[in-house]
Amino acid sequence: MDKTFDMFWETEVPENELIISRTDLKGIITYVNETFARISGYEPEELIGKPHSIIRHPDMPKSIFKDLWETIKQGKTWRGYIKNLRKDKGYYWVYAEMSGVYKNGELVEFKSMRSPVSKEKKKQMQDLYDRMREKEGGDVRVVMYLPKAVYDRLESLSERLGISGEEVLSRLLSEAKI
Ligand SMILES: Cc1cc2nc3c(=O)[nH]c(=O)nc-3n(C[C@H](O)[C@H](O)[C@H](O)COP(=O)(O)O)c2cc1C
């Protein structure tokens, strides 16, 4: 079953540890370090050979990746904030730097390094990306804090009915006489 609420678990990205990946020219992962694998919740061998979009989070606007690819293909470095999707559907924010790897002047691969993001910046970027996705005409989700008891009731309803938490909420709302 689709467990919508899993998507709210955040993994903190450690300070002082490098998070590295490399891709071929099409964005297929060719290398990840141990820290990258741990934070994304995958084993390195589950990532190598897969498109980097395996960790793409639905909250990311399309235009960010368009800008990223245009920048690195021009031989420049792209820097920006990315919300990534973990294997368990949780998420983690990174500040990423991506650029080309050259051999004898020829572009052969792309590399990226990531570092942690402050709480304030994450909030700011979530807002910005929500607005960007709205403009792009995509799905927009918002993050809401609920009292634990309410959340627990939603989760148990979702399990009992075999539908996602999101579906429970939309059914409740469509039945509510308010
Ligand atoms: C070196 C490198 C690192 C990348 N790192 C990420 C990343 O951490 N998260 C992500 O969602 N996309 C990353 N991308 C971009 C993906 O290749 C892809 O464009 C993106 O996930 C959007 O998916 P889509 O192009 O299929 O729409 C990276 C690309 C390169 C070249």
The ligand as a MOL file (V3000), in Angstrom:
LIG
                    3D

  0  0  0     0  0            999 V3000
M  V30 BEGIN CTAB
M  V30 COUNTS 31 33 0 0 0
M  V30 BEGIN ATOM
M  V30 1 C 26.1500 14.4320 -11.4020 0
M  V30 2 C 24.6450 14.5260 -11.2970 0
M  V30 3 C 24.0400 14.4470 -10.0460 0
M  V30 4 C 22.6590 14.5200 -9.9100 0
M  V30 5 N 22.1320 14.4580 -8.6620 0
M  V30 6 C 20.7870 14.4910 -8.5210 0
M  V30 7 C 20.1940 14.3850 -7.2410 0
M  V30 8 O 20.8540 14.3170 -6.2030 0
M  V30 9 N 18.8340 14.3590 -7.1730 0
M  V30 10 C 18.0440 14.4650 -8.2750 0
M  V30 11 O 16.8120 14.4300 -8.1450 0
M  V30 12 N 18.5870 14.6030 -9.4990 0
M  V30 13 C 19.9230 14.6160 -9.6450 0
M  V30 14 N 20.4650 14.7520 -10.9020 0
M  V30 15 C 19.5660 15.0400 -12.0360 0
M  V30 16 C 18.9550 13.7810 -12.6250 0
M  V30 17 O 19.8170 13.2830 -13.6000 0
M  V30 18 C 17.5790 14.0840 -13.2790 0
M  V30 19 O 17.7080 15.0620 -14.2840 0
M  V30 20 C 16.5360 14.5630 -12.2720 0
M  V30 21 O 16.4200 13.6610 -11.2030 0
M  V30 22 C 15.1620 14.7920 -12.8850 0
M  V30 23 O 14.6820 13.6640 -13.4940 0
M  V30 24 P 14.1870 13.6990 -14.9990 0
M  V30 25 O 15.3140 14.3370 -15.7780 0
M  V30 26 O 13.9350 12.2780 -15.3440 0
M  V30 27 O 12.9540 14.5570 -14.9780 0
M  V30 28 C 21.8420 14.6820 -11.0640 0
M  V30 29 C 22.4590 14.7550 -12.3200 0
M  V30 30 C 23.8350 14.6870 -12.4380 0
M  V30 31 C 24.4550 14.7910 -13.8010 0
M  V30 END ATOM
M  V30 BEGIN BOND
M  V30 1 1 1 2
M  V30 2 1 2 3
M  V30 3 2 2 30
M  V30 4 2 3 4
M  V30 5 1 4 5
M  V30 6 1 4 28
M  V30 7 2 5 6
M  V30 8 1 6 7
M  V30 9 1 6 13
M  V30 10 2 7 8
M  V30 11 1 7 9
M  V30 12 1 9 10
M  V30 13 2 10 11
M  V30 14 1 10 12
M  V30 15 2 12 13
M  V30 16 1 13 14
M  V30 17 1 14 15
M  V30 18 1 14 28
M  V30 19 1 15 16
M  V30 20 1 16 17
M  V30 21 1 16 18
M  V30 22 1 18 19
M  V30 23 1 18 20
M  V30 24 1 20 21
M  V30 25 1 20 22
M  V30 26 1 22 23
M  V30 27 1 23 24
M  V30 28 2 24 25
M  V30 29 1 24 26
M  V30 30 1 24 27
M  V30 31 2 28 29
M  V30 32 1 29 30
M  V30 33 1 30 31
M  V30 END BOND
M  V30 END CTAB
M  END
